[in-house]
Amino acid sequence: MKTHIIEVDVRDDIRAGREPFSRIMAAAAQLGTTGKMVLIAPFEPVPLYNVLAAQGFTHLARELADGDWEIHFVRGPQNPESRSKPRRA
């Protein structure tokens, strides 16, 4: 079965002063049980983790070399991989 992946890059929204929350939630609503949302943001969106966890999502986050963040959200049980990873030097 092929995984449905939705990428949501909110860096331009945030730079322009637009709130990306509704866009993120709309993308999350499109995912089935096997889908994945990849969020790209200029900072780690820690409060979003609890919002999406309440909808059954786990996450894996990593800081990119340029200081931006890439977070993968999938629906499923909590597991040890659901955490943030600092970037590697």
The first five atom37 places (N, CA, C, CB, O) and aatype in JSON, in Angstrom:
{
  "aatype": [12, 11, 16, 8, 9, 9, 6, 19, 3, 19, 1, 3, 3, 9, 1, 0, 7, 1, 6, 14, 13, 15, 1, 9, 12, 0, 0, 0, 0, 5, 10, 7, 16, 16, 7, 11, 12, 19, 10, 9, 0, 14, 13, 6, 14, 19, 14, 10, 18, 2, 19, 10, 0, 0, 5, 7, 13, 16, 8, 10, 0, 1, 6, 10, 0, 3, 7, 3, 17, 6, 9, 8, 13, 19, 1, 7, 14, 5, 2, 14, 6, 15, 1, 15, 11, 14, 1, 1, 0],
  "atom_mask": [
    [1, 1, 1, 1, 1],
    [1, 1, 1, 1, 1],
    [1, 1, 1, 1, 1],
    [1, 1, 1, 1, 1],
    [1, 1, 1, 1, 1],
    [1, 1, 1, 1, 1],
    [1, 1, 1, 1, 1],
    [1, 1, 1, 1, 1],
    [1, 1, 1, 1, 1],
    [1, 1, 1, 1, 1],
    [1, 1, 1, 1, 1],
    [1, 1, 1, 1, 1],
    [1, 1, 1, 1, 1],
    [1, 1, 1, 1, 1],
    [1, 1, 1, 1, 1],
    [1, 1, 1, 1, 1],
    [1, 1, 1, 0, 1],
    [1, 1, 1, 1, 1],
    [1, 1, 1, 1, 1],
    [1, 1, 1, 1, 1],
    [1, 1, 1, 1, 1],
    [1, 1, 1, 1, 1],
    [1, 1, 1, 1, 1],
    [1, 1, 1, 1, 1],
    [1, 1, 1, 1, 1],
    [1, 1, 1, 1, 1],
    [1, 1, 1, 1, 1],
    [1, 1, 1, 1, 1],
    [1, 1, 1, 1, 1],
    [1, 1, 1, 1, 1],
    [1, 1, 1, 1, 1],
    [1, 1, 1, 0, 1],
    [1, 1, 1, 1, 1],
    [1, 1, 1, 1, 1],
    [1, 1, 1, 0, 1],
    [1, 1, 1, 1, 1],
    [1, 1, 1, 1, 1],
    [1, 1, 1, 1, 1],
    [1, 1, 1, 1, 1],
    [1, 1, 1, 1, 1],
    [1, 1, 1, 1, 1],
    [1, 1, 1, 1, 1],
    [1, 1, 1, 1, 1],
    [1, 1, 1, 1, 1],
    [1, 1, 1, 1, 1],
    [1, 1, 1, 1, 1],
    [1, 1, 1, 1, 1],
    [1, 1, 1, 1, 1],
    [1, 1, 1, 1, 1],
    [1, 1, 1, 1, 1],
    [1, 1, 1, 1, 1],
    [1, 1, 1, 1, 1],
    [1, 1, 1, 1, 1],
    [1, 1, 1, 1, 1],
    [1, 1, 1, 1, 1],
    [1, 1, 1, 0, 1],
    [1, 1, 1, 1, 1],
    [1, 1, 1, 1, 1],
    [1, 1, 1, 1, 1],
    [1, 1, 1, 1, 1],
    [1, 1, 1, 1, 1],
    [1, 1, 1, 1, 1],
    [1, 1, 1, 1, 1],
    [1, 1, 1, 1, 1],
    [1, 1, 1, 1, 1],
    [1, 1, 1, 1, 1],
    [1, 1, 1, 0, 1],
    [1, 1, 1, 1, 1],
    [1, 1, 1, 1, 1],
    [1, 1, 1, 1, 1],
    [1, 1, 1, 1, 1],
    [1, 1, 1, 1, 1],
    [1, 1, 1, 1, 1],
    [1, 1, 1, 1, 1],
    [1, 1, 1, 1, 1],
    [1, 1, 1, 0, 1],
    [1, 1, 1, 1, 1],
    [1, 1, 1, 1, 1],
    [1, 1, 1, 1, 1],
    [1, 1, 1, 1, 1],
    [1, 1, 1, 1, 1],
    [1, 1, 1, 1, 1],
    [1, 1, 1, 1, 1],
    [1, 1, 1, 1, 1],
    [1, 1, 1, 1, 1],
    [1, 1, 1, 1, 1],
    [1, 1, 1, 1, 1],
    [1, 1, 1, 1, 1],
    [1, 1, 1, 1, 1]
  ],
  "atom_positions": [
    [[0.84, -1.18, 0.0], [0.0, 0.0, 0.0], [0.89, 1.25, 0.0], [-0.96, 0.0, 1.22], [1.83, 1.35, 0.79]],
    [[0.59, 2.18, -0.88], [1.37, 3.41, -1.0], [0.95, 4.42, 0.06], [1.22, 4.0, -2.41], [-0.24, 4.63, 0.29]],
    [[1.93, 5.05, 0.7], [1.67, 6.07, 1.71], [1.36, 7.4, 1.03], [2.86, 6.21, 2.67], [2.11, 7.86, 0.17]],
    [[0.27, 8.01, 1.44], [-0.1, 9.33, 0.95], [0.68, 10.37, 1.77], [-1.67, 9.57, 1.06], [0.56, 10.41, 2.99]],
    [[1.48, 11.2, 1.11], [2.3, 12.19, 1.8], [1.85, 13.59, 1.38], [3.81, 11.98, 1.49], [1.74, 13.9, 0.2]],
    [[1.59, 14.42, 2.38], [1.26, 15.82, 2.13], [2.37, 16.66, 2.76], [-0.16, 16.2, 2.73], [2.65, 16.53, 3.95]],
    [[3.0, 17.51, 1.95], [4.02, 18.42, 2.47], [3.4, 19.8, 2.66], [5.26, 18.49, 1.51], [2.75, 20.33, 1.77]],
    [[3.62, 20.35, 3.84], [3.11, 21.69, 4.16], [4.3, 22.53, 4.59], [2.0, 21.64, 5.29], [4.87, 22.32, 5.67]],
    [[4.68, 23.47, 3.75], [5.8, 24.37, 4.04], [5.21, 25.71, 4.46], [6.76, 24.52, 2.79], [4.63, 26.43, 3.64]],
    [[5.35, 26.03, 5.74], [4.73, 27.25, 6.28], [5.73, 28.39, 6.47], [4.06, 26.95, 7.6], [5.38, 29.42, 7.05]],
    [[6.94, 28.24, 6.0], [7.96, 29.28, 6.21], [7.55, 30.61, 5.59], [9.29, 28.84, 5.64], [7.69, 31.65, 6.24]],
    [[7.06, 30.61, 4.37], [6.65, 31.88, 3.74], [5.45, 32.5, 4.45], [6.32, 31.66, 2.26], [5.37, 33.71, 4.6]],
    [[4.52, 31.66, 4.88], [3.35, 32.17, 5.62], [3.81, 32.92, 6.87], [2.4, 31.01, 6.01], [3.35, 34.04, 7.13]],
    [[4.69, 32.31, 7.62], [5.14, 32.92, 8.87], [5.94, 34.19, 8.6], [5.98, 31.92, 9.67], [5.77, 35.19, 9.29]],
    [[6.8, 34.16, 7.61], [7.57, 35.37, 7.25], [6.65, 36.51, 6.85], [8.54, 35.07, 6.12], [6.96, 37.68, 7.1]],
    [[5.52, 36.19, 6.21], [4.57, 37.21, 5.76], [3.57, 37.6, 6.84], [3.83, 36.71, 4.53], [2.69, 38.42, 6.6]],
    [[3.7, 37.01, 8.03], [2.8, 37.35, 9.13], [1.46, 36.63, 9.08], [0.0, 0.0, 0.0], [0.53, 37.01, 9.8]],
    [[1.34, 35.6, 8.25], [0.09, 34.83, 8.17], [0.14, 33.66, 9.13], [-0.15, 34.33, 6.72], [1.18, 33.02, 9.29]],
    [[-0.95, 33.39, 9.77], [-1.07, 32.26, 10.7], [-1.34, 30.98, 9.9], [-2.2, 32.51, 11.76], [-2.35, 30.92, 9.2]],
    [[-0.47, 29.97, 9.98], [-0.64, 28.77, 9.16], [-1.46, 27.66, 9.81], [0.69, 28.24, 8.8], [-1.59, 26.58, 9.22]],
    [[-2.0, 27.89, 11.0], [-2.66, 26.81, 11.73], [-3.78, 26.16, 10.93], [-3.21, 27.34, 13.04], [-3.85, 24.93, 10.86]],
    [[-4.66, 26.95, 10.33], [-5.79, 26.36, 9.59], [-5.3, 25.55, 8.39], [-6.77, 27.46, 9.13], [-5.9, 24.53, 8.04]],
    [[-4.25, 25.99, 7.77], [-3.68, 25.26, 6.63], [-3.12, 23.91, 7.08], [-2.58, 26.1, 5.95], [-3.29, 22.9, 6.41]],
    [[-2.44, 23.91, 8.22], [-1.88, 22.67, 8.77], [-3.0, 21.71, 9.15], [-0.99, 22.97, 10.01], [-2.93, 20.52, 8.84]],
    [[-4.03, 22.22, 9.81], [-5.13, 21.36, 10.24], [-5.92, 20.81, 9.04], [-6.07, 22.13, 11.18], [-6.38, 19.67, 9.08]],
    [[-6.06, 21.6, 7.99], [-6.75, 21.12, 6.78], [-5.95, 19.98, 6.15], [-6.94, 22.28, 5.76], [-6.54, 19.0, 5.69]],
    [[-4.64, 20.11, 6.12], [-3.81, 19.04, 5.56], [-3.91, 17.78, 6.41], [-2.33, 19.49, 5.46], [-4.02, 16.67, 5.88]],
    [[-3.88, 17.94, 7.73], [-3.99, 16.78, 8.63], [-5.33, 16.07, 8.45], [-3.82, 17.23, 10.08], [-5.4, 14.85, 8.53]],
    [[-6.37, 16.84, 8.21], [-7.7, 16.25, 8.03], [-7.79, 15.41, 6.75], [-8.76, 17.35, 7.99], [-8.64, 14.53, 6.66]],
    [[-6.93, 15.67, 5.79], [-6.94, 14.92, 4.53], [-6.26, 13.56, 4.65], [-6.25, 15.73, 3.45], [-6.43, 12.7, 3.77]],
    [[-5.51, 13.35, 5.72], [-4.75, 12.1, 5.85], [-5.62, 10.97, 6.36], [-3.58, 12.3, 6.79], [-6.43, 11.15, 7.27]],
    [[-5.44, 9.84, 5.77], [-6.09, 8.63, 6.27], [-5.22, 8.01, 7.35], [0.0, 0.0, 0.0], [-4.34, 8.67, 7.91]],
    [[-5.46, 6.77, 7.63], [-4.69, 6.1, 8.67], [-3.27, 5.77, 8.26], [-5.4, 4.84, 9.09], [-2.42, 5.52, 9.11]],
    [[-2.99, 5.77, 6.96], [-1.63, 5.44, 6.51], [-0.91, 6.65, 5.92], [-1.69, 4.33, 5.48], [0.2, 6.51, 5.41]],
    [[-1.51, 7.83, 5.98], [-0.89, 9.01, 5.41], [0.15, 9.64, 6.31], [0.0, 0.0, 0.0], [0.25, 9.32, 7.5]],
    [[0.93, 10.53, 5.72], [1.97, 11.24, 6.45], [1.93, 12.71, 6.03], [3.38, 10.61, 6.18], [1.76, 13.03, 4.85]],
    [[2.08, 13.59, 7.02], [2.22, 15.01, 6.74], [3.63, 15.41, 7.11], [1.16, 15.86, 7.51], [4.1, 15.13, 8.21]],
    [[4.31, 16.07, 6.18], [5.65, 16.58, 6.43], [5.51, 18.1, 6.51], [6.68, 16.14, 5.3], [5.16, 18.76, 5.53]],
    [[5.79, 18.63, 7.68], [5.67, 20.06, 7.94], [7.07, 20.67, 7.94], [4.94, 20.34, 9.29], [7.98, 20.15, 8.6]],
    [[7.25, 21.76, 7.21], [8.51, 22.5, 7.2], [8.2, 23.86, 7.82], [9.12, 22.65, 5.73], [7.32, 24.58, 7.35]],
    [[8.93, 24.21, 8.88], [8.68, 25.45, 9.62], [10.0, 26.11, 10.01], [7.81, 25.18, 10.88], [11.03, 25.44, 10.09]],
    [[9.97, 27.43, 10.25], [11.2, 28.12, 10.62], [11.57, 27.95, 12.1], [11.07, 29.58, 10.31], [12.6, 28.46, 12.54]],
    [[10.73, 27.25, 12.86], [11.01, 26.97, 14.27], [10.3, 25.67, 14.63], [10.52, 28.16, 15.2], [9.44, 25.2, 13.88]],
    [[10.66, 25.09, 15.75], [10.0, 23.85, 16.17], [8.62, 24.2, 16.73], [10.86, 23.09, 17.23], [8.53, 24.94, 17.71]],
    [[7.55, 23.68, 16.13], [6.19, 24.03, 16.55], [5.68, 23.17, 17.71], [5.25, 23.9, 15.36], [4.72, 22.42, 17.56]],
    [[6.33, 23.28, 18.84], [6.04, 22.42, 19.99], [4.56, 22.4, 20.37], [6.86, 22.87, 21.18], [4.04, 21.31, 20.61]],
    [[3.85, 23.53, 20.45], [2.43, 23.45, 20.82], [1.58, 22.62, 19.85], [1.85, 24.85, 20.91], [0.56, 22.06, 20.25]],
    [[1.99, 22.55, 18.62], [1.25, 21.77, 17.62], [1.29, 20.28, 17.92], [1.81, 22.03, 16.23], [0.37, 19.55, 17.56]],
    [[2.34, 19.82, 18.57], [2.46, 18.39, 18.87], [1.27, 17.89, 19.69], [3.77, 18.12, 19.64], [0.7, 16.85, 19.38]],
    [[0.88, 18.64, 20.73], [-0.24, 18.21, 21.57], [-1.56, 18.3, 20.83], [-0.31, 19.05, 22.83], [-2.44, 17.45, 21.0]],
    [[-1.72, 19.32, 20.0], [-2.96, 19.48, 19.22], [-3.14, 18.27, 18.3], [-2.93, 20.79, 18.38], [-4.23, 17.69, 18.25]],
    [[-2.09, 17.9, 17.59], [-2.21, 16.77, 16.67], [-2.19, 15.42, 17.4], [-1.08, 16.81, 15.65], [-2.78, 14.46, 16.91]],
    [[-1.53, 15.34, 18.54], [-1.56, 14.1, 19.33], [-2.99, 13.8, 19.78], [-0.63, 14.21, 20.57], [-3.38, 12.63, 19.86]],
    [[-3.76, 14.82, 20.07], [-5.15, 14.63, 20.47], [-5.98, 14.05, 19.33], [-5.76, 15.95, 20.93], [-7.06, 13.49, 19.56]],
    [[-5.48, 14.18, 18.1], [-6.16, 13.6, 16.94], [-5.53, 12.27, 16.52], [-6.12, 14.58, 15.76], [-5.86, 11.72, 15.47]],
    [[-4.62, 11.76, 17.34], [-4.03, 10.45, 17.07], [-2.71, 10.46, 16.34], [0.0, 0.0, 0.0], [-2.25, 9.42, 15.88]],
    [[-2.08, 11.63, 16.21], [-0.82, 11.73, 15.48], [0.38, 11.59, 16.41], [-0.75, 13.04, 14.73], [0.37, 12.07, 17.54]],
    [[1.4, 10.94, 15.9], [2.71, 10.96, 16.52], [3.61, 11.77, 15.59], [3.28, 9.49, 16.78], [3.25, 12.03, 14.44]],
    [[4.78, 12.14, 16.08], [5.64, 12.97, 15.25], [7.11, 12.57, 15.42], [5.45, 14.45, 15.58], [7.5, 11.95, 16.4]],
    [[7.88, 12.95, 14.43], [9.33, 12.83, 14.48], [9.86, 14.13, 13.9], [9.86, 11.55, 13.68], [9.6, 14.45, 12.74]],
    [[10.59, 14.89, 14.71], [11.06, 16.21, 14.3], [12.58, 16.25, 14.26], [10.52, 17.3, 15.24], [13.26, 15.58, 15.04]],
    [[13.08, 17.06, 13.32], [14.53, 17.26, 13.28], [14.82, 18.68, 12.79], [15.23, 16.21, 12.36], [14.13, 19.22, 11.92]],
    [[15.84, 19.25, 13.38], [16.27, 20.58, 12.95], [17.16, 20.41, 11.74], [17.0, 21.33, 14.1], [18.06, 19.57, 11.72]],
    [[16.91, 21.22, 10.73], [17.7, 21.19, 9.5], [18.94, 22.06, 9.66], [16.85, 21.66, 8.3], [19.03, 22.87, 10.58]],
    [[19.89, 21.9, 8.77], [21.16, 22.62, 8.84], [20.99, 24.13, 8.84], [22.05, 22.21, 7.7], [21.8, 24.85, 9.42]],
    [[19.93, 24.63, 8.18], [19.72, 26.08, 8.1], [18.91, 26.64, 9.27], [19.02, 26.42, 6.8], [18.58, 27.82, 9.29]],
    [[18.58, 25.78, 10.25], [17.83, 26.22, 11.42], [16.32, 26.0, 11.3], [0.0, 0.0, 0.0], [15.6, 26.15, 12.28]],
    [[15.84, 25.66, 10.1], [14.43, 25.34, 9.94], [14.18, 23.95, 10.51], [13.99, 25.41, 8.43], [15.12, 23.23, 10.86]],
    [[12.89, 23.57, 10.61], [12.52, 22.28, 11.16], [11.69, 21.49, 10.17], [11.75, 22.45, 12.47], [10.89, 22.05, 9.42]],
    [[11.89, 20.18, 10.17], [11.1, 19.24, 9.37], [10.46, 18.27, 10.36], [11.98, 18.48, 8.3], [11.15, 17.59, 11.11]],
    [[9.14, 18.22, 10.33], [8.42, 17.37, 11.26], [7.52, 16.43, 10.47], [7.59, 18.21, 12.28], [6.74, 16.87, 9.62]],
    [[7.63, 15.14, 10.75], [6.81, 14.12, 10.11], [5.71, 13.72, 11.09], [7.66, 12.87, 9.67], [6.0, 13.32, 12.22]],
    [[4.46, 13.83, 10.66], [3.32, 13.44, 11.47], [2.63, 12.25, 10.83], [2.32, 14.61, 11.65], [2.35, 12.26, 9.63]],
    [[2.37, 11.22, 11.63], [1.61, 10.06, 11.17], [0.6, 9.7, 12.25], [2.55, 8.84, 10.85], [0.82, 9.96, 13.43]],
    [[-0.5, 9.09, 11.83], [-1.46, 8.61, 12.82], [-1.0, 7.24, 13.3], [-2.92, 8.53, 12.24], [-0.55, 6.41, 12.51]],
    [[-1.11, 7.04, 14.59], [-0.73, 5.74, 15.12], [-0.44, 5.82, 16.6], [0.0, 0.0, 0.0], [-0.48, 6.89, 17.2]],
    [[-0.13, 4.68, 17.19], [0.13, 4.65, 18.62], [1.41, 5.4, 18.96], [0.22, 3.2, 19.11], [2.32, 5.51, 18.14]],
    [[1.46, 5.91, 20.19], [2.69, 6.57, 20.65], [3.82, 5.56, 20.62], [2.5, 7.18, 22.08], [3.62, 4.38, 20.93]],
    [[4.98, 6.02, 20.27], [6.14, 5.14, 20.23], [7.39, 5.95, 20.57], [6.28, 4.47, 18.84], [7.33, 7.18, 20.6]],
    [[8.5, 5.29, 20.83], [9.71, 6.01, 21.22], [10.24, 6.94, 20.13], [10.78, 5.03, 21.6], [11.04, 7.83, 20.43]],
    [[9.83, 6.75, 18.89], [10.29, 7.62, 17.81], [9.57, 8.97, 17.81], [10.11, 6.92, 16.48], [9.96, 9.88, 17.07]],
    [[8.52, 9.11, 18.61], [7.75, 10.35, 18.63], [8.46, 11.35, 19.55], [6.29, 10.09, 19.11], [8.2, 11.42, 20.75]],
    [[9.35, 12.1, 18.94], [10.15, 13.05, 19.71], [10.85, 13.99, 18.75], [11.17, 12.33, 20.61], [10.71, 13.88, 17.53]],
    [[11.59, 14.91, 19.31], [12.37, 15.85, 18.52], [13.82, 15.42, 18.51], [12.23, 17.29, 19.06], [14.35, 14.92, 19.5]],
    [[14.45, 15.62, 17.36], [15.88, 15.3, 17.25], [16.63, 16.56, 16.88], [16.13, 14.18, 16.2], [16.31, 17.2, 15.88]],
    [[17.64, 16.93, 17.68], [18.43, 18.09, 17.3], [19.23, 17.79, 16.04], [19.36, 18.51, 18.44], [19.51, 16.63, 15.73]],
    [[19.58, 18.83, 15.33], [20.37, 18.62, 14.1], [21.75, 18.1, 14.47], [20.49, 19.94, 13.27], [22.27, 18.36, 15.56]],
    [[22.3, 17.38, 13.57], [23.65, 16.84, 13.77], [24.65, 17.8, 13.16], [23.79, 15.41, 13.14], [24.43, 18.33, 12.07]],
    [[25.73, 18.04, 13.86], [26.78, 18.96, 13.38], [27.63, 18.29, 12.34], [27.66, 19.44, 14.54], [28.56, 18.89, 11.81]]
  ]
}
